[in-house]
Amino acid sequence: MALFRAVGSRQPRETAAAAERLLTAEARTSVRRAYAVAAGMLGYLAAGAPEDARALRQRNEPVEGRELSFLLSVLDAHARLE
């Protein structure tokens, strides 16, 4: 719920932190992991920390889940441009 609260409140650092906690504790299914990685990357990118977004993605490879594969590809590209 902390992740959804942070996303809803548009708090990028809190979103990234909540995603990181979720990934280390609870995100066991591929869809949950993919969502948490995407939310964390978005949080870091919105906070102006593309290097943290890239690091989050690298720590959580591979991320499966076709539902978010396009979004993750876009986030990867954006994190590399910053």
Order of alpha helices (4+ residues) and beta strands (2+ residues): alpha-alpha-alpha-alpha-alpha
